[in-house]
Amino acid sequence: MADTTEIPAYTKWGARLTTLVMLLLAFFLLKNCAVSLVYGPATEEAALEQYRQMGRQAGERQAAGEPPAAEPEVANPLLRKAYQGGFREGYDAARGH
């Protein structure tokens, strides 16, 4: 005798939702890897350090109460990330954290 019980609807929807979440995570992981492969070898350490210092100075100025400076427009996401990391460091250092 074969068991003919049907899989509950919440189990089907849970499996679909889990699959969707896993696909989204895989997409973002692959996107991050592709960005690193495209921009990583072409980005020099000096440029990364320059953007980190620019971000740090902007963070210190904003923590001191000056109006926020506009973030530099660059196509390279690694430079943007370095600027944002420096901004956070400068802001936290100026606030005493």
C-alpha positions, 0 to 999 in steps of 0.5 A: 500500500502506498502512502497518499498523504499530500504535502501540506501547503505551508511546507510547500510555501516554506520550501519555495521561500527557502529556495528564493532566499538561497538564490538571492544569497547566491546572487549577491555572493556571485555579484560581490565576487565578480566586483572583486575580480573586475576591480580588485587587480586594477585598484592600487593600494595607494588609491585605497589608502587615499580614499580611506583618508578622505573618508576619515577626514570627512567623518571627523569634520561631520562629527565636529558639526560641519555640514556633511561633504558630498561623497566622491562619485567613483565607479569603482565600488572598492574605492567607495567602500574604502571611503565609507570605512574611513568615514566611519573610522573618522566619525567614531574617533572624533566622537570618542568611541 
